Amino acid sequence: MSMFLGVLTVEFSLDGNDNLKAKRRVANSLKQKVRNRFNVAIAEAGSEDSLTRLRLTAVSLSNAEAHVRSRLDKCALMMEAVCPEEMIDSQVEVHVLE
C-alpha cells in the first residue's frame, strides 16, 4: 500500500518588520495554530536570515492522496485568514512513498 507525503510551503511578507522578536511572534503563533488544528509537522525553513520574509513548511502523511492535499490546502487557507501579514506564495507538493 502506498503512502502519500504532502509538503506545504507558504511564504509571508513581513513589511516594515525590523526585529527578530516580532518575526518569531508571528511564526510561533502560526505554527501553534496549525499544529493544534491540523495535526501536521511545521517549521520555519529557508527564511531564517531575513527579517521581512517568513517561510513555513508543513508536512502531512496519509494513505490517501486526496486527504493529504485537502488537509494542506485547508491549512494554507487558515494561515492566510488568521495571519495579518501578506501571504505571497503557497504551494502543495504530494510525493508517493512506496
C-alpha positions in Angstrom: 0.0 0.0 0.0 1.3 3.4 -0.9 1.6 6.3 1.5 1.4 10.0 0.4 3.7 12.7 1.9 2.3 16.2 1.4 4.5 19.2 1.7 3.0 22.7 2.0 5.3 25.7 1.7 4.0 29.2 2.4 5.8 32.5 2.4 4.7 35.7 4.1 6.0 39.2 3.5 6.6 41.0 6.9 6.6 44.5 5.6 8.0 47.0 8.0 9.4 44.4 10.3 12.8 45.3 11.7 13.4 42.9 14.5 13.7 39.1 15.1 11.4 39.1 18.1 8.4 40.4 16.0 9.1 37.8 13.3 9.3 35.0 15.9 6.0 36.1 17.4 4.2 35.8 14.0 6.0 32.5 13.2 5.3 30.9 16.6 1.6 32.0 16.6 1.0 30.5 13.1 2.9 27.3 13.9 0.9 26.7 17.1 -2.5 27.3 15.4 -1.6 25.0 12.5 -0.4 22.2 14.8 -3.5 22.4 17.0 -6.0 22.4 14.2 -4.4 20.1 11.6 -2.0 17.9 13.5 0.8 18.4 11.0 4.5 19.0 11.5 5.5 22.6 10.8 8.7 24.5 10.9 10.4 27.7 9.6 12.5 26.7 6.6 14.6 28.9 4.3 14.0 32.4 5.6 16.0 32.4 8.8 18.3 35.2 7.6 15.5 37.6 6.6 13.5 39.9 8.9 11.0 40.7 6.2 10.2 37.2 4.9 8.8 34.2 6.7 8.7 30.8 5.0 6.9 27.9 6.8 6.8 24.3 5.7 4.2 21.9 6.9 4.2 18.1 6.2 1.4 15.5 6.5 1.3 11.8 5.8 -1.7 9.7 4.8 -2.7 6.6 2.8 -5.0 8.8 0.6 -3.6 11.5 -1.7 -6.9 13.4 -1.6 -6.8 13.5 2.2 -3.3 14.9 2.3 -3.9 17.5 -0.4 -7.2 18.6 1.2 -5.6 18.9 4.7 -2.7 21.1 3.4 -5.0 23.2 1.2 -7.2 24.0 4.3 -4.0 24.6 6.3 -2.9 27.2 3.8 -6.3 28.9 3.7 -6.4 29.1 7.5 -2.9 30.6 7.7 -3.8 33.2 5.2 -7.0 34.0 7.1 -5.5 34.3 10.6 -2.2 36.0 9.7 -2.2 39.8 9.5 0.8 39.6 7.2 0.5 39.2 3.4 0.9 35.6 2.1 2.9 36.0 -1.1 3.3 32.3 -2.1 1.7 29.0 -1.3 2.4 25.6 -2.9 1.5 22.0 -2.1 3.5 19.0 -3.3 2.5 15.4 -2.8 5.0 12.6 -3.0 4.3 8.9 -3.2 6.1 6.6 -0.8 6.2 3.0 -1.9 
